[in-house]
Structures are given as C-alpha cells and as structure tokens.
C-alpha cells in the first residue's frame, strides 16, 4: 500500500510539473512523449492499487487465496512503484534529482520498498508455486 501511495504522489508531481513547465511556449505535457509517459504512470498506479485492494479483500473474505493475492500485489506494486518514480524523474529532468525538489525521495523509497519483505522475483516464484506451476 505504501508503494501505491508513493507512486501516486510521484505521478501527481510529474503531471503538475508537465502542466506548469513550458518549452517552446507550450507546456511539456502537451507533447506526446510526455503525455504518454504520464498516462503509463496512471496505468501503473491504478493497476497496483487494484491488486492491493484485491489482496486486502482476500485477507478479509477469502483467506485461502490471501497468500497468492498478497504476493501478486507485492510483486506488481514493488516494480510499479519504482517504474513510476523513475518515469516521474524523467518528466522532471535534472530538477527531480536535486535536493531542492522532493521527488528523489520517492525513488529512494520505491527502491527500498521493492526489496522489503521479499523482492518481486521472490513473490513471482511464490505466486507460481501457489498456482501449482
């Protein structure tokens, strides 16, 4: 859940920056490369959020599927958190890496969270084992 929240905030920061920053008298968000990057961030965040909600629901309503649902959520959200933060840094350019901007904290947090409680590879292997593969 923390990965989803961090990814959400990084995406919001990137979208706000893309609307505000102008290049050639146009907001950079109006350029296809930037707008598609922001759209992909939204897809990643909402997919991770859905898997996280699904895991929480499974814990409450279908405990026999909770382990698989939790591993699916952790595997995806761990990777998505990093991908979204990295994309947000690309939208921001050099300012995103500086101490003057808070965005770099989200990349650091996503990197730390990706390895906490098992990395994505471990959780994918667990999902495969729980699925009987």
N, CA, C and O atoms as a GROMACS GRO file, in nm:
protein
  532
    1UNK      N    1   0.082  -0.119   0.000
    1UNK     CA    2   0.000   0.000   0.000
    1UNK      C    3   0.087   0.126   0.000
    1UNK      O    4   0.053   0.227  -0.062
    2UNK      N    5   0.201   0.118   0.071
    2UNK     CA    6   0.290   0.233   0.072
    2UNK      C    7   0.346   0.261  -0.067
    2UNK      O    8   0.360   0.377  -0.107
    3UNK      N    9   0.376   0.156  -0.141
    3UNK     CA   10   0.425   0.174  -0.278
    3UNK      C   11   0.322   0.244  -0.364
    3UNK      O   12   0.356   0.330  -0.446
    4UNK      N   13   0.196   0.208  -0.346
    4UNK     CA   14   0.090   0.270  -0.426
    4UNK      C   15   0.080   0.419  -0.393
    4UNK      O   16   0.070   0.502  -0.483
    5UNK      N   17   0.082   0.451  -0.264
    5UNK     CA   18   0.075   0.591  -0.224
    5UNK      C   19   0.193   0.673  -0.273
    5UNK      O   20   0.176   0.786  -0.319
    6UNK      N   21   0.312   0.616  -0.263
    6UNK     CA   22   0.432   0.686  -0.310
    6UNK      C   23   0.427   0.705  -0.462
    6UNK      O   24   0.463   0.811  -0.513
    7UNK      N   25   0.384   0.602  -0.532
    7UNK     CA   26   0.373   0.612  -0.678
    7UNK      C   27   0.268   0.715  -0.718
    7UNK      O   28   0.288   0.791  -0.812
    8UNK      N   29   0.157   0.716  -0.645
    8UNK     CA   30   0.050   0.814  -0.672
    8UNK      C   31   0.105   0.956  -0.658
    8UNK      O   32   0.081   1.041  -0.744
    9UNK      N   33   0.177   0.981  -0.550
    9UNK     CA   34   0.231   1.116  -0.526
    9UNK      C   35   0.335   1.153  -0.631
    9UNK      O   36   0.337   1.267  -0.679
   10UNK      N   37   0.422   1.060  -0.667
   10UNK     CA   38   0.522   1.088  -0.771
   10UNK      C   39   0.454   1.120  -0.904
   10UNK      O   40   0.497   1.211  -0.975
   11UNK      N   41   0.348   1.046  -0.936
   11UNK     CA   42   0.274   1.072  -1.059
   11UNK      C   43   0.209   1.211  -1.054
   11UNK      O   44   0.215   1.286  -1.152
   12UNK      N   45   0.148   1.244  -0.942
   12UNK     CA   46   0.084   1.376  -0.928
   12UNK      C   47   0.185   1.488  -0.945
   12UNK      O   48   0.157   1.590  -1.009
   13UNK      N   49   0.304   1.470  -0.888
   13UNK     CA   50   0.409   1.571  -0.902
   13UNK      C   51   0.452   1.584  -1.048
   13UNK      O   52   0.474   1.695  -1.096
   14UNK      N   53   0.463   1.472  -1.118
   14UNK     CA   54   0.504   1.475  -1.258
   14UNK      C   55   0.399   1.543  -1.345
   14UNK      O   56   0.432   1.623  -1.432
   15UNK      N   57   0.273   1.512  -1.321
   15UNK     CA   58   0.165   1.573  -1.400
   15UNK      C   59   0.159   1.723  -1.375
   15UNK      O   60   0.144   1.802  -1.469
   16UNK      N   61   0.171   1.764  -1.249
   16UNK     CA   62   0.170   1.907  -1.218
   16UNK      C   63   0.288   1.978  -1.285
   16UNK      O   64   0.272   2.089  -1.338
   17UNK      N   65   0.404   1.916  -1.282
   17UNK     CA   66   0.522   1.975  -1.346
   17UNK      C   67   0.502   1.983  -1.497
   17UNK      O   68   0.537   2.083  -1.559
   18UNK      N   69   0.446   1.877  -1.556
   18UNK     CA   70   0.424   1.875  -1.702
   18UNK      C   71   0.325   1.983  -1.745
   18UNK      O   72   0.335   2.034  -1.856
   19UNK      N   73   0.230   2.016  -1.660
   19UNK     CA   74   0.134   2.122  -1.692
   19UNK      C   75   0.197   2.260  -1.677
   19UNK      O   76   0.163   2.354  -1.750
   20UNK      N   77   0.289   2.273  -1.581
   20UNK     CA   78   0.347   2.403  -1.547
   20UNK      C   79   0.469   2.438  -1.633
   20UNK      O   80   0.483   2.553  -1.674
   21UNK      N   81   0.554   2.343  -1.658
   21UNK     CA   82   0.681   2.368  -1.729
   21UNK      C   83   0.653   2.390  -1.877
   21UNK      O   84   0.586   2.311  -1.942
   22UNK      N   85   0.707   2.499  -1.928
   22UNK     CA   86   0.686   2.532  -2.070
   22UNK      C   87   0.817   2.521  -2.146
   22UNK      O   88   0.924   2.558  -2.098
   23UNK      N   89   0.805   2.469  -2.266
   23UNK     CA   90   0.917   2.461  -2.359
   23UNK      C   91   0.862   2.498  -2.497
   23UNK      O   92   0.762   2.441  -2.540
   24UNK      N   93   0.926   2.591  -2.564
   24UNK     CA   94   0.879   2.640  -2.694
   24UNK      C   95   0.736   2.695  -2.682
   24UNK      O   96   0.652   2.673  -2.770
   25UNK      N   97   0.710   2.766  -2.574
   25UNK     CA   98   0.582   2.832  -2.547
   25UNK      C   99   0.464   2.736  -2.531
   25UNK      O  100   0.349   2.776  -2.548
   26UNK      N  101   0.493   2.610  -2.499
   26UNK     CA  102   0.387   2.511  -2.475
   26UNK      C  103   0.422   2.433  -2.349
   26UNK      O  104   0.540   2.408  -2.322
   27UNK      N  105   0.321   2.392  -2.272
   27UNK     CA  106   0.350   2.304  -2.158
   27UNK      C  107   0.409   2.173  -2.209
   27UNK      O  108   0.364   2.120  -2.312
   28UNK      N  109   0.508   2.119  -2.139
   28UNK     CA  110   0.571   1.996  -2.188
   28UNK      C  111   0.472   1.880  -2.187
   28UNK      O  112   0.492   1.782  -2.260
   29UNK      N  113   0.368   1.889  -2.107
   29UNK     CA  114   0.266   1.784  -2.106
   29UNK      C  115   0.187   1.775  -2.235
   29UNK      O  116   0.120   1.675  -2.260
   30UNK      N  117   0.194   1.877  -2.318
   30UNK     CA  118   0.122   1.873  -2.445
   30UNK      C  119   0.198   1.792  -2.550
   30UNK      O  120   0.143   1.761  -2.656
   31UNK      N  121   0.322   1.758  -2.522
   31UNK     CA  122   0.400   1.676  -2.615
   31UNK      C  123   0.368   1.528  -2.591
   31UNK      O  124   0.356   1.483  -2.478
   32UNK      N  125   0.354   1.456  -2.700
   32UNK     CA  126   0.309   1.318  -2.693
   32UNK      C  127   0.399   1.230  -2.605
   32UNK      O  128   0.348   1.148  -2.529
   33UNK      N  129   0.526   1.246  -2.614
   33UNK     CA  130   0.618   1.162  -2.536
   33UNK      C  131   0.594   1.181  -2.386
   33UNK      O  132   0.598   1.084  -2.310
   34UNK      N  133   0.571   1.303  -2.344
   34UNK     CA  134   0.549   1.331  -2.202
   34UNK      C  135   0.409   1.287  -2.160
   34UNK      O  136   0.392   1.227  -2.054
   35UNK      N  137   0.310   1.316  -2.242
   35UNK     CA  138   0.173   1.278  -2.205
   35UNK      C  139   0.156   1.127  -2.199
   35UNK      O  140   0.085   1.076  -2.113
   36UNK      N  141   0.221   1.055  -2.290
   36UNK     CA  142   0.212   0.908  -2.286
   36UNK      C  143   0.285   0.853  -2.164
   36UNK      O  144   0.240   0.754  -2.105
   37UNK      N  145   0.394   0.915  -2.126
   37UNK     CA  146   0.466   0.872  -2.005
   37UNK      C  147   0.376   0.892  -1.882
   37UNK      O  148   0.371   0.806  -1.795
   38UNK      N  149   0.307   1.005  -1.876
   38UNK     CA  150   0.216   1.031  -1.763
   38UNK      C  151   0.098   0.934  -1.765
   38UNK      O  152   0.055   0.888  -1.659
   39UNK      N  153   0.047   0.903  -1.882
   39UNK     CA  154  -0.063   0.806  -1.892
   39UNK      C  155  -0.018   0.668  -1.846
   39UNK      O  156  -0.092   0.599  -1.777
   40UNK      N  157   0.103   0.629  -1.882
   40UNK     CA  158   0.156   0.500  -1.837
   40UNK      C  159   0.172   0.497  -1.685
   40UNK      O  160   0.148   0.394  -1.622
   41UNK      N  161   0.212   0.609  -1.628
   41UNK     CA  162   0.223   0.616  -1.482
   41UNK      C  163   0.087   0.592  -1.417
   41UNK      O  164   0.077   0.521  -1.318
   42UNK      N  165  -0.018   0.652  -1.474
   42UNK     CA  166  -0.152   0.632  -1.420
   42UNK      C  167  -0.194   0.486  -1.430
   42UNK      O  168  -0.252   0.431  -1.337
   43UNK      N  169  -0.165   0.422  -1.543
   43UNK     CA  170  -0.196   0.279  -1.559
   43UNK      C  171  -0.125   0.196  -1.453
   43UNK      O  172  -0.185   0.105  -1.395
   44UNK      N  173   0.001   0.225  -1.428
   44UNK     CA  174   0.079   0.151  -1.328
   44UNK      C  175   0.021   0.170  -1.188
   44UNK      O  176   0.005   0.074  -1.113
   45UNK      N  177  -0.010   0.294  -1.154
   45UNK     CA  178  -0.062   0.324  -1.020
   45UNK      C  179  -0.196   0.255  -0.998
   45UNK      O  180  -0.216   0.192  -0.894
   46UNK      N  181  -0.286   0.267  -1.093
   46UNK     CA  182  -0.419   0.209  -1.074
   46UNK      C  183  -0.416   0.056  -1.075
   46UNK      O  184  -0.494  -0.007  -1.004
   47UNK      N  185  -0.328  -0.002  -1.154
   47UNK     CA  186  -0.314  -0.149  -1.152
   47UNK      C  187  -0.261  -0.196  -1.018
   47UNK      O  188  -0.311  -0.293  -0.962
   48UNK      N  189  -0.160  -0.127  -0.967
   48UNK     CA  190  -0.105  -0.163  -0.835
   48UNK      C  191  -0.210  -0.143  -0.726
   48UNK      O  192  -0.219  -0.224  -0.634
   49UNK      N  193  -0.287  -0.036  -0.736
   49UNK     CA  194  -0.392  -0.010  -0.637
   49UNK      C  195  -0.497  -0.121  -0.639
   49UNK      O  196  -0.541  -0.168  -0.534
   50UNK      N  197  -0.538  -0.162  -0.757
   50UNK     CA  198  -0.639  -0.269  -0.769
   50UNK      C  199  -0.589  -0.400  -0.709
   50UNK      O  200  -0.663  -0.468  -0.638
   51UNK      N  201  -0.464  -0.435  -0.737
   51UNK     CA  202  -0.408  -0.557  -0.679
   51UNK      C  203  -0.397  -0.547  -0.527
   51UNK      O  204  -0.420  -0.645  -0.457
   52UNK      N  205  -0.363  -0.430  -0.477
   52UNK     CA  206  -0.352  -0.411  -0.332
   52UNK      C  207  -0.489  -0.421  -0.267
   52UNK      O  208  -0.504  -0.485  -0.163
   53UNK      N  209  -0.590  -0.357  -0.326
   53UNK     CA  210  -0.726  -0.370  -0.273
   53UNK      C  211  -0.772  -0.515  -0.278
   53UNK      O  212  -0.836  -0.564  -0.185
   54UNK      N  213  -0.740  -0.582  -0.387
   54UNK     CA  214  -0.778  -0.723  -0.401
   54UNK      C  215  -0.714  -0.809  -0.294
   54UNK      O  216  -0.779  -0.900  -0.241
   55UNK      N  217  -0.589  -0.782  -0.261
   55UNK     CA  218  -0.521  -0.858  -0.155
   55UNK      C  219  -0.586  -0.831  -0.020
   55UNK      O  220  -0.605  -0.924   0.059
   56UNK      N  221  -0.618  -0.706   0.008
   56UNK     CA  222  -0.683  -0.673   0.135
   56UNK      C  223  -0.820  -0.739   0.144
   56UNK      O  224  -0.859  -0.790   0.249
   57UNK      N  225  -0.893  -0.739   0.033
   57UNK     CA  226  -1.024  -0.804   0.032
   57UNK      C  227  -1.010  -0.954   0.056
   57UNK      O  228  -1.087  -1.013   0.131
   58UNK      N  229  -0.912  -1.015  -0.008
   58UNK     CA  230  -0.890  -1.160   0.008
   58UNK      C  231  -0.857  -1.195   0.152
   58UNK      O  232  -0.902  -1.298   0.202
   59UNK      N  233  -0.780  -1.112   0.218
   59UNK     CA  234  -0.747  -1.138   0.359
   59UNK      C  235  -0.874  -1.142   0.443
   59UNK      O  236  -0.886  -1.225   0.533
   60UNK      N  237  -0.968  -1.052   0.415
   60UNK     CA  238  -1.093  -1.047   0.492
   60UNK      C  239  -1.195  -1.152   0.450
   60UNK      O  240  -1.266  -1.205   0.535
   61UNK      N  241  -1.204  -1.182   0.322
   61UNK     CA  242  -1.316  -1.263   0.272
   61UNK      C  243  -1.277  -1.402   0.219
   61UNK      O  244  -1.359  -1.493   0.224
   62UNK      N  245  -1.157  -1.418   0.170
   62UNK     CA  246  -1.112  -1.547   0.116
   62UNK      C  247  -0.970  -1.577   0.166
   62UNK      O  248  -0.875  -1.571   0.088
   63UNK      N  249  -0.956  -1.609   0.294
   63UNK     CA  250  -0.822  -1.630   0.350
   63UNK      C  251  -0.740  -1.736   0.276
   63UNK      O  252  -0.617  -1.729   0.276
   64UNK      N  253  -0.805  -1.833   0.214
   64UNK     CA  254  -0.731  -1.937   0.142
   64UNK      C  255  -0.662  -1.883   0.016
   64UNK      O  256  -0.571  -1.948  -0.036
   65UNK      N  257  -0.703  -1.768  -0.034
   65UNK     CA  258  -0.638  -1.707  -0.151
   65UNK      C  259  -0.551  -1.586  -0.113
   65UNK      O  260  -0.491  -1.523  -0.199
   66UNK      N  261  -0.546  -1.555   0.016
   66UNK     CA  262  -0.478  -1.433   0.060
   66UNK      C  263  -0.328  -1.434   0.030
   66UNK      O  264  -0.273  -1.332  -0.011
   67UNK      N  265  -0.262  -1.547   0.049
   67UNK     CA  266  -0.117  -1.552   0.026
   67UNK      C  267  -0.085  -1.523  -0.121
   67UNK      O  268   0.007  -1.447  -0.151
   68UNK      N  269  -0.161  -1.583  -0.210
   68UNK     CA  270  -0.138  -1.558  -0.353
   68UNK      C  271  -0.169  -1.413  -0.388
   68UNK      O  272  -0.092  -1.349  -0.461
   69UNK      N  273  -0.280  -1.361  -0.338
   69UNK     CA  274  -0.318  -1.223  -0.369
   69UNK      C  275  -0.215  -1.123  -0.314
   69UNK      O  276  -0.181  -1.025  -0.380
   70UNK      N  277  -0.167  -1.150  -0.193
   70UNK     CA  278  -0.067  -1.060  -0.134
   70UNK      C  279   0.063  -1.063  -0.213
   70UNK      O  280   0.125  -0.958  -0.234
   71UNK      N  281   0.106  -1.180  -0.256
   71UNK     CA  282   0.229  -1.189  -0.334
   71UNK      C  283   0.213  -1.124  -0.471
   71UNK      O  284   0.306  -1.062  -0.522
   72UNK      N  285   0.096  -1.139  -0.531
   72UNK     CA  286   0.071  -1.072  -0.660
   72UNK      C  287   0.079  -0.921  -0.643
   72UNK      O  288   0.141  -0.852  -0.724
   73UNK      N  289   0.016  -0.870  -0.537
   73UNK     CA  290   0.018  -0.726  -0.513
   73UNK      C  291   0.159  -0.676  -0.485
   73UNK      O  292   0.200  -0.573  -0.538
   74UNK      N  293   0.233  -0.748  -0.403
   74UNK     CA  294   0.369  -0.706  -0.369
   74UNK      C  295   0.460  -0.710  -0.491
   74UNK      O  296   0.539  -0.617  -0.512
   75UNK      N  297   0.450  -0.814  -0.571
   75UNK     CA  298   0.535  -0.825  -0.690
   75UNK      C  299   0.508  -0.709  -0.785
   75UNK      O  300   0.601  -0.646  -0.835
   76UNK      N  301   0.381  -0.682  -0.811
   76UNK     CA  302   0.349  -0.577  -0.907
   76UNK      C  303   0.374  -0.438  -0.850
   76UNK      O  304   0.435  -0.354  -0.916
   77UNK      N  305   0.327  -0.414  -0.728
   77UNK     CA  306   0.340  -0.280  -0.669
   77UNK      C  307   0.486  -0.244  -0.645
   77UNK      O  308   0.524  -0.128  -0.657
   78UNK      N  309   0.568  -0.343  -0.611
   78UNK     CA  310   0.710  -0.315  -0.592
   78UNK      C  311   0.776  -0.266  -0.719
   78UNK      O  312   0.851  -0.168  -0.717
   79UNK      N  313   0.748  -0.333  -0.829
   79UNK     CA  314   0.804  -0.290  -0.958
   79UNK      C  315   0.740  -0.161  -1.006
   79UNK      O  316   0.808  -0.072  -1.057
   80UNK      N  317   0.608  -0.150  -0.991
   80UNK     CA  318   0.538  -0.032  -1.039
   80UNK      C  319   0.582   0.093  -0.965
   80UNK      O  320   0.598   0.200  -1.025
   81UNK      N  321   0.603   0.082  -0.835
   81UNK     CA  322   0.648   0.197  -0.758
   81UNK      C  323   0.779   0.253  -0.811
   81UNK      O  324   0.796   0.374  -0.823
   82UNK      N  325   0.871   0.163  -0.843
   82UNK     CA  326   0.999   0.207  -0.898
   82UNK      C  327   0.981   0.265  -1.038
   82UNK      O  328   1.037   0.370  -1.069
   83UNK      N  329   0.903   0.198  -1.123
   83UNK     CA  330   0.885   0.246  -1.261
   83UNK      C  331   0.820   0.384  -1.263
   83UNK      O  332   0.860   0.471  -1.341
   84UNK      N  333   0.720   0.405  -1.178
   84UNK     CA  334   0.651   0.534  -1.175
   84UNK      C  335   0.745   0.644  -1.126
   84UNK      O  336   0.751   0.752  -1.185
   85UNK      N  337   0.818   0.617  -1.019
   85UNK     CA  338   0.911   0.718  -0.968
   85UNK      C  339   1.019   0.750  -1.070
   85UNK      O  340   1.056   0.866  -1.087
   86UNK      N  341   1.070   0.649  -1.139
   86UNK     CA  342   1.172   0.671  -1.242
   86UNK      C  343   1.115   0.752  -1.358
   86UNK      O  344   1.183   0.839  -1.412
   87UNK      N  345   0.992   0.723  -1.398
   87UNK     CA  346   0.929   0.800  -1.506
   87UNK      C  347   0.904   0.944  -1.464
   87UNK      O  348   0.922   1.036  -1.543
   88UNK      N  349   0.863   0.962  -1.340
   88UNK     CA  350   0.840   1.098  -1.290
   88UNK      C  351   0.970   1.178  -1.292
   88UNK      O  352   0.970   1.297  -1.323
   89UNK      N  353   1.080   1.112  -1.258
   89UNK     CA  354   1.210   1.180  -1.265
   89UNK      C  355   1.244   1.218  -1.408
   89UNK      O  356   1.302   1.324  -1.432
   90UNK      N  357   1.209   1.134  -1.504
   90UNK     CA  358   1.234   1.166  -1.644
   90UNK      C  359   1.154   1.288  -1.687
   90UNK      O  360   1.204   1.374  -1.761
   91UNK      N  361   1.029   1.297  -1.641
   91UNK     CA  362   0.946   1.414  -1.675
   91UNK      C  363   1.007   1.540  -1.616
   91UNK      O  364   1.009   1.645  -1.681
   92UNK      N  365   1.056   1.531  -1.493
   92UNK     CA  366   1.114   1.647  -1.426
   92UNK      C  367   1.251   1.686  -1.481
   92UNK      O  368   1.292   1.801  -1.468
   93UNK      N  369   1.320   1.593  -1.540
   93UNK     CA  370   1.455   1.623  -1.585
   93UNK      C  371   1.548   1.637  -1.466
   93UNK      O  372   1.527   1.574  -1.362
   94UNK      N  373   1.650   1.719  -1.479
   94UNK     CA  374   1.752   1.733  -1.377
   94UNK      C  375   1.702   1.782  -1.243
   94UNK      O  376   1.758   1.745  -1.139
   95UNK      N  377   1.598   1.864  -1.241
   95UNK     CA  378   1.548   1.919  -1.114
   95UNK      C  379   1.497   1.809  -1.022
   95UNK      O  380   1.502   1.824  -0.900
   96UNK      N  381   1.449   1.700  -1.078
   96UNK     CA  382   1.396   1.591  -0.996
   96UNK      C  383   1.502   1.521  -0.912
   96UNK      O  384   1.469   1.458  -0.812
   97UNK      N  385   1.627   1.531  -0.952
   97UNK     CA  386   1.736   1.465  -0.881
   97UNK      C  387   1.798   1.553  -0.773
   97UNK      O  388   1.879   1.506  -0.694
   98UNK      N  389   1.761   1.679  -0.769
   98UNK     CA  390   1.827   1.772  -0.678
   98UNK      C  391   1.764   1.770  -0.540
   98UNK      O  392   1.652   1.723  -0.522
   99UNK      N  393   1.839   1.822  -0.443
   99UNK     CA  394   1.788   1.831  -0.306
   99UNK      C  395   1.677   1.935  -0.296
   99UNK      O  396   1.598   1.931  -0.202
  100UNK      N  397   1.669   2.027  -0.391
  100UNK     CA  398   1.566   2.131  -0.387
  100UNK      C  399   1.427   2.077  -0.418
  100UNK      O  400   1.326   2.142  -0.388
  101UNK      N  401   1.420   1.960  -0.478
  101UNK     CA  402   1.291   1.900  -0.514
  101UNK      C  403   1.274   1.769  -0.438
  101UNK      O  404   1.370   1.695  -0.421
  102UNK      N  405   1.153   1.742  -0.393
  102UNK     CA  406   1.128   1.623  -0.310
  102UNK      C  407   1.112   1.493  -0.388
  102UNK      O  408   1.104   1.387  -0.327
  103UNK      N  409   1.109   1.499  -0.518
  103UNK     CA  410   1.079   1.380  -0.597
  103UNK      C  411   1.180   1.267  -0.576
  103UNK      O  412   1.142   1.150  -0.578
  104UNK      N  413   1.305   1.300  -0.556
  104UNK     CA  414   1.406   1.195  -0.540
  104UNK      C  415   1.379   1.107  -0.419
  104UNK      O  416   1.421   0.991  -0.417
  105UNK      N  417   1.309   1.160  -0.318
  105UNK     CA  418   1.275   1.079  -0.202
  105UNK      C  419   1.183   0.963  -0.240
  105UNK      O  420   1.192   0.854  -0.182
  106UNK      N  421   1.096   0.985  -0.337
  106UNK     CA  422   1.002   0.880  -0.377
  106UNK      C  423   1.074   0.768  -0.451
  106UNK      O  424   1.037   0.651  -0.438
  107UNK      N  425   1.176   0.801  -0.528
  107UNK     CA  426   1.255   0.697  -0.595
  107UNK      C  427   1.332   0.616  -0.491
  107UNK      O  428   1.340   0.493  -0.502
  108UNK      N  429   1.388   0.682  -0.393
  108UNK     CA  430   1.461   0.611  -0.287
  108UNK      C  431   1.367   0.520  -0.209
  108UNK      O  432   1.402   0.406  -0.178
  109UNK      N  433   1.249   0.570  -0.179
  109UNK     CA  434   1.152   0.490  -0.104
  109UNK      C  435   1.106   0.371  -0.187
  109UNK      O  436   1.094   0.260  -0.135
  110UNK      N  437   1.080   0.393  -0.314
  110UNK     CA  438   1.037   0.284  -0.402
  110UNK      C  439   1.145   0.177  -0.412
  110UNK      O  440   1.114   0.057  -0.415
  111UNK      N  441   1.270   0.218  -0.418
  111UNK     CA  442   1.380   0.122  -0.425
  111UNK      C  443   1.388   0.041  -0.297
  111UNK      O  444   1.405  -0.081  -0.302
  112UNK      N  445   1.374   0.106  -0.184
  112UNK     CA  446   1.378   0.035  -0.055
  112UNK      C  447   1.258  -0.058  -0.041
  112UNK      O  448   1.273  -0.173   0.001
  113UNK      N  449   1.140  -0.010  -0.078
  113UNK     CA  450   1.019  -0.092  -0.066
  113UNK      C  451   1.021  -0.212  -0.159
  113UNK      O  452   0.964  -0.317  -0.127
  114UNK      N  453   1.086  -0.199  -0.273
  114UNK     CA  454   1.090  -0.310  -0.369
  114UNK      C  455   1.160  -0.431  -0.310
  114UNK      O  456   1.133  -0.544  -0.350
  115UNK      N  457   1.250  -0.409  -0.216
  115UNK     CA  458   1.327  -0.519  -0.158
  115UNK      C  459   1.277  -0.561  -0.020
  115UNK      O  460   1.320  -0.664   0.032
  116UNK      N  461   1.190  -0.484   0.040
  116UNK     CA  462   1.138  -0.517   0.172
  116UNK      C  463   1.040  -0.634   0.162
  116UNK      O  464   0.958  -0.638   0.070
  117UNK      N  465   1.047  -0.725   0.255
  117UNK     CA  466   0.956  -0.840   0.263
  117UNK      C  467   0.959  -0.927   0.138
  117UNK      O  468   0.857  -0.984   0.099
  118UNK      N  469   1.073  -0.938   0.076
  118UNK     CA  470   1.087  -1.019  -0.045
  118UNK      C  471   1.076  -0.933  -0.169
  118UNK      O  472   0.987  -0.849  -0.180
  119UNK      N  473   1.167  -0.954  -0.262
  119UNK     CA  474   1.162  -0.876  -0.385
  119UNK      C  475   1.058  -0.934  -0.481
  119UNK      O  476   0.997  -1.038  -0.454
  120UNK      N  477   1.040  -0.866  -0.593
  120UNK     CA  478   0.937  -0.907  -0.689
  120UNK      C  479   0.962  -1.046  -0.745
  120UNK      O  480   0.867  -1.122  -0.767
  121UNK      N  481   1.087  -1.080  -0.767
  121UNK     CA  482   1.117  -1.213  -0.820
  121UNK      C  483   1.072  -1.322  -0.722
  121UNK      O  484   1.011  -1.421  -0.762
  122UNK      N  485   1.103  -1.302  -0.595
  122UNK     CA  486   1.065  -1.400  -0.494
  122UNK      C  487   0.912  -1.416  -0.490
  122UNK      O  488   0.862  -1.528  -0.482
  123UNK      N  489   0.840  -1.304  -0.497
  123UNK     CA  490   0.694  -1.311  -0.493
  123UNK      C  491   0.636  -1.372  -0.620
  123UNK      O  492   0.534  -1.440  -0.613
  124UNK      N  493   0.698  -1.350  -0.734
  124UNK     CA  494   0.651  -1.416  -0.857
  124UNK      C  495   0.669  -1.567  -0.848
  124UNK      O  496   0.583  -1.643  -0.890
  125UNK      N  497   0.782  -1.609  -0.794
  125UNK     CA  498   0.805  -1.752  -0.775
  125UNK      C  499   0.703  -1.810  -0.677
  125UNK      O  500   0.656  -1.923  -0.695
  126UNK      N  501   0.670  -1.734  -0.575
  126UNK     CA  502   0.570  -1.779  -0.478
  126UNK      C  503   0.432  -1.791  -0.543
  126UNK      O  504   0.360  -1.887  -0.518
  127UNK      N  505   0.397  -1.694  -0.626
  127UNK     CA  506   0.268  -1.700  -0.696
  127UNK      C  507   0.264  -1.823  -0.785
  127UNK      O  508   0.163  -1.894  -0.789
  128UNK      N  509   0.372  -1.849  -0.856
  128UNK     CA  510   0.378  -1.968  -0.942
  128UNK      C  511   0.362  -2.095  -0.860
  128UNK      O  512   0.289  -2.186  -0.900
  129UNK      N  513   0.430  -2.103  -0.747
  129UNK     CA  514   0.420  -2.222  -0.662
  129UNK      C  515   0.278  -2.238  -0.606
  129UNK      O  516   0.225  -2.349  -0.602
  130UNK      N  517   0.218  -2.127  -0.564
  130UNK     CA  518   0.081  -2.134  -0.511
  130UNK      C  519  -0.020  -2.168  -0.619
  130UNK      O  520  -0.126  -2.224  -0.590
  131UNK      N  521   0.012  -2.135  -0.743
  131UNK     CA  522  -0.076  -2.168  -0.855
  131UNK      C  523  -0.054  -2.311  -0.904
  131UNK      O  524  -0.126  -2.360  -0.990
  132UNK      N  525   0.048  -2.377  -0.848
  132UNK     CA  526   0.074  -2.515  -0.884
  132UNK      C  527   0.164  -2.532  -1.005
  132UNK      O  528   0.169  -2.640  -1.064
  133UNK      N  529   0.234  -2.429  -1.041
  133UNK     CA  530   0.323  -2.435  -1.158
  133UNK      C  531   0.462  -2.476  -1.114
  133UNK      O  532   0.552  -2.487  -1.198
   0.00000   0.00000   0.00000
